[in-house]
Amino acid sequence: MSINIKAFYLTLILFIASVTLYAQSLSDIQNAKVDQLSDAQLATIVQQAEEQGISKSQIPALAEERGMPAMEASKLSTRINQLNTSGATREEGNIGNAAQRQVSDASSVGMSSGEQDSLSEEEKKIFGYGLFHNKKLNFSPNLNIPTPQSYVIGAGDQLLIDIYGDSQQSYDLTVNPEGRVYIPNVGPINLGGASIQSATARFKKELSSIYADLNSSNPRTFMQIRLGNIRSIKVQIVGELQRPGDYTLPSFASVFNALYAAGGPNKQGSFRNIRVFRDSRQIAEVDVYEYLMNGNQQQNVRLQDNDVIMVPAVDTRVEVQGPVRREGYFEIKPEEDINDLIRYAGGFKSDAYTGRLAVRRVSDQARKVADVSKEEFGSFKVQDGDVFLIGKKLERFENRVQISGAVFHPGEFALFEGMTVKDLIDKAEGLRGEAFLNRATLYRTQDDMTLEIVPINVQGVVNGTAQDLPLQREDVLHIPSKYDLKEEYYVKISGEINSPGAFAYAENMTVEDLVLKAGGFKESASDAYIEVARRVKDRTNGQIAEIFTIDIDENLEIDEGDKEVVLEPFDHIIIRRSPGFQREKIVRVEGEVIYPGQYTISTTNERISDLLKRAGGMNQFAYVKGATLIRRTEFFTPKSDNDIKSQDLTEVKKHLIKEDGENTEAENKILSRIDEKISENGGDLANQKGLASGEYKISRVEEVAASDSSRVAEVEFRTQEMIGIDLTNILENPGSAQDLILQEGDILSIPKQLQTVRMRGEVLFPTSARYENGNSFKRYISKAGGFTDNARKGKAYVVYANGDVKRTKNFIFFKNYPRIEPGAEIIVPQKPQRESMSATNWIGVASSLATLAILVDRLAQ
């Protein structure tokens, strides 16, 4: 029984493994790592693909289409081609697989994220060191290239021979360890050590016995030879390397492929003298600098089996510091000089001083410094350990002079022999009209780097009546403008003018000119006079400004006698508002009246009773006791005249624009003028929000509260609030103190008959209850469930429908609660939060009481 159970579990495990292998091998082929696939897994992939009608050659293309990287797809193609049923071929395929895996492992060196940045500072400075550590550079050999004619055939190579033309035949031959291939009906052919070109000639010669015209002058049968599976070769990489050792590589591999697999030379290794040995004989000497500087890979020979690559220690390495394109350590050959070194360093930067350089050198006993001039760059003998220091050019100009100020083209100019101030002015295209000609300033740098000021008579120099001064290096000539030497002149206009503000002053400007420039008078302008304020000078009698007036007529036109009054700089023209001009003020009546709506205040002393008469009086549903007046508070910020005008003009524009867009020419002109007027509104201090506006009061209260919160109670910045009124008394006694004078924005609200009472605050169930005549305050509290434990009963109050408020009155232990009317609202406040005394405070109180008791006892004695 136990044996059957074990067999069952074994079968189940094998089944699960096969299902997992299938899922991972075909459906997830794009995520497969080719190097990690065994031959069995690869054979399963091929078998499953063939069952679905996919050929071997289509598998890599399918995987790449699904997202497999091109390099992985190339390796997958090679691995599939290496699969064969014969044991010998399978063994060679395994060698090829190992070669591919070895190259893949070697190629991954330096390819991991951030490995280039993991180099030490010294390694980064070695020129060429990062080549074999660059994660974006891959030296893996390209296996998908046409068969090179110079390729040397060796044991393990697969040769594919195609015969086409009059005869059709294909041969799949593998070179055996003795270097021979066997052709049916022909026999063995020795190809060991032969190139593809030589092998082609041999095959043609041997196969001509079967295909007669293969070697004729006019053949009709042709032959092509190509490589199938590529064999692996083993090379030895020794010397100063990151990872020296034996490496198995594809037979297409070159010296750089092998160096990349070994991680490249280490810090002591040479990049200029890498030697390749074959059969104990040197066949090449590789200079990495030739590849880095010129892209030359002629020395990058293709490797063969048992080749040896030797990287010797560096012979001469020097360091370059300073303004070159590429600072660092460079390896120099004996026949090279400083010019070659500078070329390897990328050449000088633009700010480098190339006339000479300094060399720090280690002598037999100590260190020393040598100076090398530019002429000695080709003859100076470079030694190992030299440090070449390149200096920078001086931060100075050899031939610069400058001019600034009132000239047409200020800036920097080249100093030439004998150049004078007049020459510099001519180079700047001459003086501008506002140039101050009496005096210019020449700033001159002296030998001790201090500044000297040399005065220049510009007019005399230009006219030739004054001595023209020769210029020196770094001279700066400044010619001021006459406007730089005085205040900028302007005049101001304010008050009832369409575009108030400051305007540029012009000579012979009159009051009428300024009024026209400011857009003309407003309708609210006074026709009495215009006031002009003028600055005074040198007055010792206490006078601050000179004030005079200009008369205008009822049509707001300046009198003929005053039109020619010429303004002076900084004059201020003030247009007064007409004392009879009043903008309409709106109030509103709402609720139970005959004609509710907006009303314009007709007189300054219009009262509530007058407004109620204009509204037709109250209807039969009005609740007189609930009437209230809603009035703006001091925190309300009214709109300025300009804001109101802009709003009205916007409404005019809205109603003037036609939906179909076909306005008349006159309408378009009006729209254009309205847009201009809307954009011009604003800027007049007389029409802006003054210091008594709500914004100022709010900011002032907040400022005081921030400085000392104990001085200001918590304030709710409401812009409107109710004023309790007795409308019955007002109607019985019109004009009395109860009959308030109306203000702009007032709202007279007369509600319907109210039948409820509201309970809010610290009651168990805040609600509204039906009003019942005769019910007391406590009766309504009972309908809300009674007081809560936090209720402050003695401070409860009632807000009546008309806005009046009455509080609870306390006498000894008795509370006199306010009476309740329809529409009233009962408010029960909360007890204040009281912090319990800490143990420390109790100890302090106890100590104080004990001290007091002792003091009383002492006094009693």
C-alpha positions in Angstrom: 0.0 0.0 0.0 2.8 2.4 0.9 4.6 1.6 -2.4 1.4 2.5 -4.3 1.1 5.8 -2.4 4.8 6.7 -3.2 4.2 5.8 -6.9 1.1 8.0 -6.9 2.9 11.0 -5.5 5.9 10.5 -7.8 3.5 10.4 -10.8 1.8 13.5 -9.5 5.1 15.4 -9.1 6.2 14.5 -12.6 2.9 15.6 -14.0 3.0 18.9 -12.2 6.6 19.4 -13.4 5.7 18.7 -17.0 2.7 21.1 -16.8 4.9 23.8 -15.3 7.6 23.2 -17.9 5.1 23.5 -20.7 3.7 26.7 -19.2 7.0 28.3 -18.8 8.6 27.0 -22.0 6.1 28.1 -24.6 3.4 30.5 -23.4 6.1 32.5 -21.4 8.9 32.1 -23.9 9.5 35.9 -24.2 10.6 36.0 -20.5 12.9 33.0 -20.7 16.6 33.3 -20.0 18.3 31.3 -22.7 21.5 30.7 -20.7 19.4 29.1 -18.0 17.6 26.6 -20.3 18.8 23.0 -20.3 18.9 21.0 -23.6 15.8 19.1 -22.4 13.8 22.3 -21.8 14.9 23.6 -25.2 13.9 20.3 -26.9 10.5 20.5 -25.2 10.0 24.1 -26.6 10.9 22.9 -30.1 8.6 19.9 -29.9 5.6 21.9 -28.6 6.2 24.6 -31.3 6.2 21.9 -34.0 3.0 20.5 -32.6 1.4 23.9 -33.2 2.8 24.2 -36.7 5.7 26.5 -35.8 9.1 25.6 -37.4 12.4 25.8 -35.6 13.5 28.9 -37.5 10.2 30.7 -36.6 10.6 30.2 -32.8 13.2 33.1 -32.3 11.1 35.5 -34.4 8.0 34.6 -32.4 9.8 35.1 -29.1 11.2 38.5 -30.3 7.7 39.5 -31.5 6.3 38.8 -28.0 9.0 41.1 -26.4 12.2 39.0 -26.0 15.3 41.2 -26.3 17.1 40.9 -29.7 20.3 39.5 -28.0 18.3 36.8 -26.2 16.5 35.9 -29.5 19.9 35.6 -31.2 21.2 33.2 -28.5 17.9 31.2 -28.7 18.4 30.8 -32.5 22.0 29.5 -31.9 20.9 27.1 -29.2 18.1 25.7 -31.3 20.5 25.2 -34.3 22.9 23.3 -31.9 20.3 20.7 -31.1 20.9 17.4 -32.9 20.1 13.8 -32.5 23.6 12.4 -32.9 25.7 12.1 -29.7 28.8 13.8 -31.2 26.9 16.7 -32.5 25.1 17.0 -29.2 28.5 17.1 -27.5 29.6 19.9 -29.8 26.3 21.7 -29.2 27.0 21.5 -25.5 30.4 23.1 -26.0 28.8 25.8 -28.1 26.2 26.3 -25.4 28.9 26.7 -22.8 30.7 29.1 -25.1 27.6 31.2 -25.4 26.9 31.1 -21.7 30.6 32.1 -21.1 30.3 35.1 -23.4 26.9 36.1 -22.0 28.4 36.0 -18.4 31.4 38.0 -19.6 29.2 40.5 -21.4 27.2 41.1 -18.3 30.3 42.5 -16.6 29.9 46.2 -16.3 26.3 46.0 -17.5 24.5 46.0 -14.2 22.8 49.1 -13.2 25.1 51.7 -11.8 28.3 49.6 -12.0 30.0 52.4 -14.0 29.4 54.7 -11.1 30.9 52.2 -8.6 34.4 52.8 -9.9 36.7 54.6 -7.5 37.9 58.1 -8.2 41.3 56.9 -9.2 39.8 54.3 -11.6 37.5 56.9 -13.2 40.6 59.1 -13.9 42.5 56.4 -15.8 41.8 57.1 -19.5 40.3 54.0 -21.1 39.5 52.2 -17.8 35.7 52.8 -18.0 35.6 51.3 -21.6 35.3 47.7 -20.2 33.0 48.8 -17.4 30.4 50.8 -19.4 27.0 49.2 -18.9 25.8 50.7 -22.2 28.7 49.2 -24.2 28.6 45.5 -25.2 31.6 43.8 -26.9 29.7 40.5 -27.5 30.7 39.1 -30.9 28.1 39.3 -33.7 27.2 35.8 -34.7 24.7 36.8 -37.4 27.1 37.9 -40.1 28.0 36.3 -43.5 30.8 33.7 -43.3 34.1 35.5 -43.6 36.3 34.1 -46.3 39.4 34.3 -44.0 37.7 32.3 -41.3 40.0 29.4 -40.3 38.2 26.1 -40.0 38.7 23.9 -37.0 37.4 20.9 -35.2 33.7 21.2 -34.3 32.7 23.6 -37.1 29.5 22.7 -39.0 29.9 23.3 -42.7 26.8 23.6 -44.9 27.4 23.0 -48.6 24.7 23.8 -51.1 24.9 22.6 -54.8 22.4 24.3 -57.1 21.9 24.8 -60.8 21.5 21.8 -63.0 22.1 19.6 -60.0 20.6 20.1 -56.5 22.2 18.7 -53.4 23.0 19.8 -49.8 25.7 18.5 -47.4 25.7 19.0 -43.7 29.3 18.2 -42.6 31.0 18.5 -39.2 34.8 18.8 -38.9 36.1 16.0 -36.7 38.9 16.4 -34.2 41.5 15.4 -36.9 40.3 18.3 -39.0 38.6 16.2 -41.7 35.1 16.0 -43.1 33.6 13.0 -44.9 31.6 13.5 -48.1 29.5 10.5 -49.2 30.7 9.0 -52.5 33.8 11.2 -52.3 35.6 10.4 -49.1 37.4 12.3 -46.4 38.8 15.8 -47.1 41.4 17.4 -44.8 40.4 21.0 -43.8 42.2 21.6 -40.5 43.7 25.0 -40.4 42.3 26.0 -43.9 40.3 29.2 -44.5 36.9 29.2 -45.9 38.3 30.4 -49.2 40.8 27.5 -49.4 38.1 25.0 -48.3 35.9 26.2 -51.1 38.6 25.5 -53.7 39.2 22.0 -52.2 35.5 21.2 -52.2 35.1 22.2 -55.8 38.1 20.1 -56.8 36.8 17.0 -55.0 33.1 17.4 -56.0 34.0 17.9 -59.6 34.2 14.1 -59.9 30.4 14.0 -59.2 29.4 17.4 -60.8 31.5 17.6 -63.9 31.0 21.2 -64.9 31.5 22.6 -61.3 35.0 23.6 -62.2 34.5 24.4 -65.9 34.9 27.8 -67.5 31.2 28.0 -68.2 29.5 26.1 -65.4 25.9 25.3 -65.0 26.3 23.8 -61.6 27.3 26.0 -58.6 28.5 25.6 -55.1 28.2 27.7 -51.9 29.8 26.9 -48.5 28.7 28.5 -45.2 29.1 27.9 -41.5 26.3 26.3 -39.4 27.0 25.9 -35.8 30.0 27.9 -34.6 32.6 26.0 -32.6 34.0 27.2 -29.3 37.6 28.1 -28.7 39.5 28.4 -25.5 41.9 31.3 -24.9 44.1 32.3 -22.0 44.1 35.9 -20.7 46.9 36.7 -18.4 48.6 39.7 -16.8 47.2 42.8 -15.1 43.5 42.1 -15.6 40.4 42.2 -13.4 39.7 38.5 -13.9 42.6 36.7 -15.6 42.1 33.0 -16.6 40.9 30.6 -19.3 37.8 31.6 -21.2 35.7 29.7 -23.6 34.5 32.0 -26.4 32.8 31.6 -29.8 35.3 31.2 -32.7 34.3 34.6 -34.0 35.6 36.3 -30.9 38.2 39.1 -31.1 40.7 40.5 -28.7 38.3 43.1 -27.4 35.7 40.4 -26.8 38.2 38.5 -24.6 39.3 41.6 -22.8 35.6 42.5 -22.0 35.0 39.0 -20.7 38.0 39.4 -18.4 36.9 42.8 -17.1 39.6 44.7 -18.9 43.0 45.8 -17.5 43.2 46.6 -13.8 44.7 49.8 -12.4 48.2 48.6 -13.0 47.5 47.1 -16.5 48.6 48.6 -19.8 46.1 49.8 -22.4 48.8 50.5 -25.0 50.8 47.3 -25.2 48.4 44.3 -25.1 50.0 41.4 -26.8 48.4 38.4 -28.6 50.4 35.1 -28.9 49.7 32.1 -31.1 51.8 29.0 -31.1 54.3 30.8 -28.8 54.7 33.6 -31.4 53.4 37.2 -31.0 50.9 37.9 -33.8 49.5 41.3 -32.7 50.0 44.2 -30.3 46.7 46.0 -29.5 46.6 49.7 -28.5 43.3 50.6 -26.9 44.0 54.3 -27.4 43.9 53.8 -31.2 40.3 52.6 -30.8 39.3 55.3 -28.3 40.9 58.2 -30.3 40.6 57.1 -33.9 38.1 54.2 -33.9 40.8 52.0 -35.4 40.3 48.2 -34.9 42.9 46.9 -37.3 44.8 45.4 -34.4 41.7 43.8 -32.9 42.4 40.4 -34.5 40.1 37.4 -34.5 41.2 34.8 -32.0 41.9 31.1 -32.5 41.9 28.1 -30.2 44.7 28.2 -27.5 45.6 31.9 -28.2 47.2 33.8 -25.3 46.4 37.4 -24.5 48.9 39.1 -22.2 48.3 42.5 -20.5 51.6 43.8 -19.1 52.0 46.3 -16.4 51.9 50.0 -17.4 55.3 51.4 -18.2 54.8 55.2 -18.3 51.6 56.8 -16.9 51.3 60.6 -16.2 48.5 62.9 -14.9 47.1 66.0 -16.5 45.4 68.6 -14.4 43.9 71.9 -15.4 41.6 73.3 -18.2 41.7 70.4 -20.7 38.7 68.6 -22.1 39.6 65.4 -20.3 41.6 65.4 -17.0 43.1 62.2 -15.7 45.8 59.6 -16.0 47.2 58.8 -19.5 49.6 56.1 -20.6 52.4 57.4 -22.9 54.7 55.4 -25.2 58.4 56.2 -25.4 58.2 57.8 -28.8 55.3 60.1 -27.8 55.6 63.7 -26.4 53.5 66.4 -24.7 51.6 67.1 -27.9 50.3 63.5 -28.0 49.4 63.8 -24.3 47.4 67.0 -24.9 45.6 65.2 -27.8 44.7 62.3 -25.5 43.4 64.8 -22.9 41.0 66.2 -25.6 42.9 69.4 -26.2 43.0 72.7 -24.3 39.9 74.4 -23.1 39.3 78.0 -24.3 40.4 79.5 -21.0 43.7 77.4 -20.8 47.0 79.2 -20.9 48.9 77.3 -23.7 52.2 79.3 -23.6 53.7 77.1 -20.9 52.8 74.4 -18.5 54.4 73.2 -15.2 55.5 69.6 -14.5 55.9 68.0 -11.1 58.4 65.2 -11.3 59.9 62.7 -8.8 63.7 62.8 -9.0 66.1 60.3 -7.5 66.0 62.0 -4.1 63.0 64.4 -3.9 60.4 66.1 -6.0 61.0 68.9 -8.4 59.2 71.2 -10.7 59.9 71.9 -14.4 58.6 74.7 -16.7 57.9 73.6 -20.3 57.3 76.3 -22.9 55.1 75.7 -25.9 58.2 75.4 -28.1 59.4 72.5 -26.0 56.2 70.4 -26.2 57.7 68.2 -28.9 61.1 67.7 -27.3 60.4 67.3 -23.6 61.0 63.8 -22.4 58.0 62.5 -20.5 58.7 60.3 -17.4 56.5 57.9 -15.4 54.7 59.7 -12.5 54.9 63.2 -14.1 52.0 65.5 -13.2 51.3 68.2 -15.9 49.7 71.3 -14.5 48.0 73.6 -17.0 47.2 77.1 -15.9 44.4 79.5 -16.9 44.5 82.7 -18.8 44.4 85.9 -16.8 40.9 87.4 -16.1 41.8 90.6 -17.8 41.3 92.4 -21.1 44.3 93.5 -23.1 42.6 96.1 -25.3 39.2 97.0 -23.9 37.7 100.4 -23.4 34.0 101.1 -22.6 31.5 103.9 -23.0 28.1 104.3 -21.4 25.4 106.9 -21.1 23.9 109.2 -23.7 25.5 107.7 -26.8 23.7 105.8 -29.6 25.7 102.5 -29.1 27.2 102.2 -25.6 29.3 99.1 -24.9 32.8 97.7 -25.2 35.3 98.6 -27.9 38.8 97.5 -28.9 41.6 99.9 -28.0 43.9 100.8 -30.9 47.2 102.7 -30.9 46.6 106.5 -30.3 42.8 106.1 -29.6 41.3 109.2 -27.9 38.0 110.1 -26.2 36.6 111.6 -29.5 37.5 108.3 -31.3 35.5 106.4 -28.7 32.5 108.7 -29.1 32.7 108.3 -32.9 32.8 104.4 -32.5 29.6 104.7 -30.3 27.9 106.5 -33.3 27.9 109.9 -31.6 26.1 111.7 -28.8 22.3 111.6 -28.2 20.4 114.8 -28.1 19.9 114.7 -24.3 23.7 114.3 -23.5 25.0 116.5 -20.8 27.9 118.2 -22.6 29.5 120.2 -19.8 31.2 117.3 -18.1 31.7 113.6 -18.5 33.6 111.2 -16.3 36.4 109.0 -17.4 37.1 106.1 -14.9 40.7 105.0 -15.2 42.4 101.9 -13.7 45.8 102.7 -12.3 48.7 100.4 -12.0 47.9 99.6 -8.3 44.3 98.6 -9.4 42.8 101.8 -7.8 40.3 104.0 -9.7 41.1 107.5 -10.9 38.4 109.9 -12.1 39.4 112.2 -15.0 36.9 115.0 -15.9 36.1 115.5 -19.6 34.7 118.5 -21.3 32.6 116.6 -23.9 31.5 119.7 -25.9 35.0 121.0 -26.1 36.4 117.6 -27.2 33.7 117.2 -29.8 34.2 120.8 -31.1 37.9 120.6 -31.0 38.2 123.5 -28.5 39.4 121.3 -25.6 42.3 118.9 -25.4 41.4 115.4 -26.5 42.7 112.8 -24.0 44.4 109.6 -25.2 42.7 106.4 -23.8 44.3 103.6 -21.9 43.4 99.9 -21.4 40.2 99.4 -19.2 39.2 103.1 -19.4 35.4 103.6 -18.9 33.8 106.8 -20.3 30.4 107.8 -18.9 28.5 110.6 -20.5 25.4 111.4 -18.5 22.0 112.4 -19.8 20.7 115.8 -18.6 17.5 113.9 -17.5 19.7 111.8 -15.2 20.6 114.9 -13.3 17.1 116.2 -12.5 13.7 114.9 -11.3 11.3 113.4 -13.8 8.6 116.1 -14.4 4.9 115.2 -14.2 1.6 116.7 -13.3 -1.4 115.2 -11.5 -5.2 115.4 -11.9 -7.8 113.9 -9.5 -11.4 114.2 -8.5 -14.4 114.0 -10.9 -12.4 113.3 -14.0 -12.8 110.2 -16.2 -9.1 109.0 -16.1 -7.4 110.5 -13.0 -3.8 110.0 -12.3 -0.3 111.4 -13.0 0.8 112.4 -16.6 4.1 113.3 -18.1 4.8 117.0 -18.1 5.3 118.9 -21.3 6.3 122.5 -21.8 3.4 124.9 -22.4 0.9 122.4 -21.1 -2.3 124.1 -20.0 -5.1 123.0 -17.7 -7.3 122.3 -20.7 -4.6 120.1 -22.3 -4.5 118.0 -19.1 -8.3 117.7 -18.8 -8.5 116.4 -22.4 -5.6 114.0 -21.7 -7.5 112.7 -18.6 -10.6 112.0 -20.7 -12.8 114.9 -19.7 -15.1 115.7 -16.8 -17.5 113.3 -15.2 -21.2 114.2 -14.9 -20.7 114.7 -11.2 -18.0 117.4 -11.6 -18.8 120.8 -10.0 -19.3 123.7 -12.4 -18.0 126.2 -9.8 -14.2 126.1 -10.2 -11.1 123.9 -10.7 -8.5 124.0 -7.9 -4.8 124.0 -8.8 -2.2 123.2 -6.1 1.4 124.3 -6.9 4.6 123.5 -5.0 6.4 126.5 -3.4 10.1 127.0 -3.1 12.2 128.9 -0.6 9.2 130.0 1.5 10.0 130.7 5.1 6.5 131.9 6.2 5.1 128.4 6.6 3.3 128.2 3.3 3.2 124.6 2.0 1.5 125.1 -1.4 0.2 127.9 -3.6 -3.5 127.4 -4.4 -5.4 129.2 -7.1 -8.7 128.4 -8.9 -9.9 128.4 -12.5 -13.5 129.2 -13.3 -15.7 126.9 -15.5 -19.2 127.4 -16.7 -22.4 125.3 -16.3 -21.4 123.3 -19.4 -18.1 122.3 -17.7 -16.0 124.4 -20.1 -13.1 126.4 -18.9 -13.5 130.2 -19.2 -11.6 131.8 -22.1 -9.4 133.7 -19.7 -8.2 130.6 -17.9 -7.7 128.3 -20.9 -4.1 129.6 -21.4 -3.0 129.1 -17.9 0.3 127.2 -18.3 1.1 124.5 -15.8 4.4 123.9 -14.1 6.0 120.6 -13.1 4.3 118.8 -10.2 1.1 120.9 -10.4 -1.9 119.1 -9.0 -5.4 119.8 -10.5 -8.4 118.8 -8.4 -11.9 118.6 -9.9 -14.5 118.9 -7.1 -17.8 117.0 -6.9 -20.9 119.0 -7.4 -22.7 119.5 -4.0 -26.1 118.8 -5.6 -25.0 115.5 -7.3 -26.4 112.4 -5.7 -26.3 108.8 -6.8 -29.5 106.9 -6.3 -29.8 104.8 -3.2 -31.9 101.6 -3.2 -33.8 100.0 -0.3 -36.1 96.9 -0.5 -39.4 95.9 1.0 -40.2 92.2 1.3 -42.8 90.0 2.8 -46.5 90.8 3.4 -47.0 94.2 1.7 -49.1 95.1 -1.3 -46.1 96.1 -3.5 -42.9 94.4 -2.4 -39.6 95.1 -4.2 -36.9 97.7 -4.6 -37.4 101.4 -3.9 -35.2 104.5 -4.4 -34.8 106.7 -1.5 -36.4 110.0 -2.5 -35.2 112.3 0.3 -32.5 112.2 2.9 -35.0 112.0 5.7 -37.3 109.3 4.3 -38.4 107.0 7.1 -39.8 103.5 7.5 -43.4 104.7 7.6 -42.9 106.6 4.3 -41.5 103.5 2.7 -44.4 101.4 3.9 -46.9 103.9 2.4 -45.1 103.7 -1.0 -45.3 99.9 -0.8 -49.1 100.1 -0.4 -49.2 99.1 3.2 -49.5 95.6 4.7 -51.9 92.9 3.6 -54.2 90.9 5.9 -51.6 88.2 6.4 -48.9 90.4 7.9 -47.5 89.7 11.3 -46.8 93.2 12.6 -44.8 92.2 15.7 -42.4 90.1 13.5 -41.4 93.1 11.3 -37.7 93.7 11.3 -35.2 96.0 9.6 -32.1 94.5 8.1 -29.2 97.0 7.8 -25.6 96.9 6.6 -23.0 97.0 9.3 -19.8 98.9 9.5 -18.0 95.8 8.1 -19.9 96.0 4.8 -17.7 97.3 1.9 -19.7 99.3 -0.6 -18.8 99.4 -4.3 -17.1 102.5 -5.5 -18.6 104.8 -8.2 -16.3 103.3 -10.7 -17.2 99.8 -9.8 -20.9 100.6 -10.2 -20.3 102.3 -13.5 -18.3 99.4 -14.8 -21.1 97.0 -13.8 -23.7 99.1 -15.4 -21.7 99.4 -18.6 -21.2 95.7 -18.7 -25.0 95.2 -18.5 -25.4 97.7 -21.4 -22.8 95.8 -23.5 -24.6 92.5 -22.7 -27.9 93.8 -23.9 -26.4 95.5 -26.9 -24.7 92.5 -28.4 -26.9 90.6 -30.8 -26.9 86.8 -30.8 -26.4 86.6 -34.6 -23.4 88.9 -34.3 -24.7 91.4 -36.9 -24.5 94.7 -35.0 -24.8 97.9 -36.9 -21.8 100.2 -37.4 -23.1 102.6 -34.7 -23.6 99.7 -32.3 -20.1 98.5 -32.9 -18.8 102.0 -32.1 -20.7 102.0 -28.9 -19.4 98.6 -27.9 -15.9 99.8 -28.6 -16.3 102.9 -26.4 -17.9 100.8 -23.6 -14.8 98.5 -23.6 -12.5 101.5 -23.4 -14.5 103.0 -20.5 -14.6 99.7 -18.6 -10.8 99.3 -18.9 -10.2 102.9 -17.8 -12.4 102.9 -14.7 -10.4 102.8 -11.4 -7.5 104.7 -9.9 -9.4 107.6 -8.5 -8.8 107.9 -4.8 -11.9 109.9 -4.3 -14.0 107.1 -5.6 -12.2 104.2 -3.9 -13.1 102.5 -0.6 -12.1 104.9 2.1 -10.5 104.4 5.5 -14.0 104.0 7.1 -14.8 101.1 4.9 -15.5 97.6 6.2 -12.2 96.3 4.9 -10.2 98.7 7.0 -12.3 98.0 10.2 -11.9 94.2 9.8 -8.1 94.5 9.3 -7.9 96.9 12.2 -9.8 94.5 14.6 -7.7 91.6 13.4 -4.5 93.6 13.9 -5.4 94.5 17.5 -6.5 90.9 18.3 -3.2 89.6 17.0 -1.2 92.0 19.2 -3.2 91.4 22.3 -6.0 88.9 22.3 -7.2 89.9 25.8 -8.2 93.4 24.5 -10.6 92.1 21.8 -13.5 89.7 22.3 -14.3 87.1 19.6 -15.9 89.1 16.8 -18.2 87.8 14.0 -17.6 90.0 10.9 -21.2 90.1 9.7 -22.0 92.6 6.9 -25.7 92.7 7.8 -27.7 92.4 11.0 -31.3 92.7 12.2 -32.5 95.8 14.0 -35.6 95.2 16.2 -38.4 97.7 15.4 -41.9 98.2 16.8 -43.9 98.6 13.6 -47.1 99.1 15.5 -45.7 102.1 17.3 -44.2 103.4 14.1 -47.5 103.3 12.3 -49.3 105.0 15.2 -46.5 107.7 15.6 -44.9 108.4 12.2 -41.8 110.5 12.4 -41.1 109.4 16.0 -37.8 108.1 17.3 -39.0 104.6 16.6 -39.5 105.5 12.9 -35.9 105.2 11.7 -34.5 107.2 8.8 -33.6 104.8 5.9 -30.1 104.1 4.7 -28.9 102.6 1.4 -29.2 98.8 1.4 -31.9 98.7 4.1 -34.4 95.8 3.9 -37.8 96.1 5.6 -39.0 92.5 6.1 -42.6 91.8 7.2 -43.3 88.1 7.7 -46.5 86.1 7.7 -48.3 85.2 11.0 -45.8 83.0 12.8 -47.0 79.9 14.8 -43.9 78.2 16.1 -41.2 78.6 18.7 -37.7 77.3 18.3 -35.4 75.9 21.0 -31.7 75.8 20.4 -28.5 75.3 22.4 -28.1 73.2 25.6 -31.5 71.3 25.4 -31.8 67.6 25.1 -33.7 67.7 21.8 -33.4 71.0 19.9 -36.6 71.4 17.9 -39.5 73.7 17.0 -42.8 73.6 18.8 -46.3 75.0 18.1 -46.9 78.4 19.7 -49.6 78.2 22.4 -50.8 81.4 24.1 -50.0 81.4 27.8 -47.2 78.8 27.7 -44.2 79.8 29.7 -40.5 79.6 29.0 -40.1 76.4 31.0 -43.0 74.8 29.2 -41.3 75.2 25.9 -38.0 73.9 27.4 -39.9 70.8 28.5 -41.1 70.3 24.9 -37.4 70.1 23.9 -36.6 67.5 26.6 -35.4 69.9 29.2 -32.0 71.4 30.0 -28.8 69.4 29.5 -26.2 69.0 32.3 -24.0 71.7 30.6 -26.8 74.2 30.3 -26.2 77.7 31.7 -29.9 78.3 32.7 -29.3 81.8 34.2 -27.9 83.1 30.9 -30.7 81.8 28.6 -32.2 84.4 26.3 -35.0 84.8 23.7 -34.6 86.3 20.2 -38.0 87.6 19.0 -39.2 87.6 15.4 -38.4 91.4 15.0 -34.8 90.9 16.1 -35.2 92.1 19.7 -33.4 90.0 22.4 -34.3 89.6 26.1 -32.3 87.7 28.7 -33.2 85.8 31.8 -33.1 87.9 35.0 -31.8 86.5 38.2 -32.8 87.6 41.7 -31.2 85.6 44.5 -32.3 82.1 43.8 -35.2 83.0 41.5 -35.0 83.3 37.7 -37.4 85.5 35.7 -37.5 84.0 32.2 -38.6 86.2 29.2 -42.1 85.9 27.8 -42.6 83.9 24.6 -44.2 85.3 21.4 -44.9 83.6 18.0 -41.7 83.2 16.0 -39.4 83.5 19.0 -36.2 81.5 19.4 -35.0 80.3 22.8 -31.2 80.1 23.1 -29.6 78.2 26.0 -25.9 78.7 26.2 -23.3 76.2 27.4 -21.4 76.4 30.7 -17.9 77.7 30.3 -15.1 75.1 30.3 -13.4 75.0 33.7 -10.1 73.2 34.2 -9.7 71.1 37.3 -6.9 72.1 39.7 -3.8 70.0 39.5 -2.2 68.4 42.5 0.5 71.1 42.5 -2.2 73.8 42.6 -4.0 72.1 45.5 -0.7 71.8 47.4 -0.1 75.5 46.8 -3.6 76.4 48.1 -3.1 74.2 51.2 0.3 75.8 51.9 -1.2 79.3 51.6 -4.0 78.4 54.0 -1.6 76.9 56.4 0.6 80.0 56.3 -2.5 82.2 56.8 -3.6 80.1 59.8 -0.2 80.4 61.4 -0.2 84.2 60.8 -3.7 84.5 62.4 -2.6 82.4 65.4 0.5 84.6 65.9 -1.6 87.8 65.7 -4.1 86.3 68.1 -1.3 85.6 70.6 
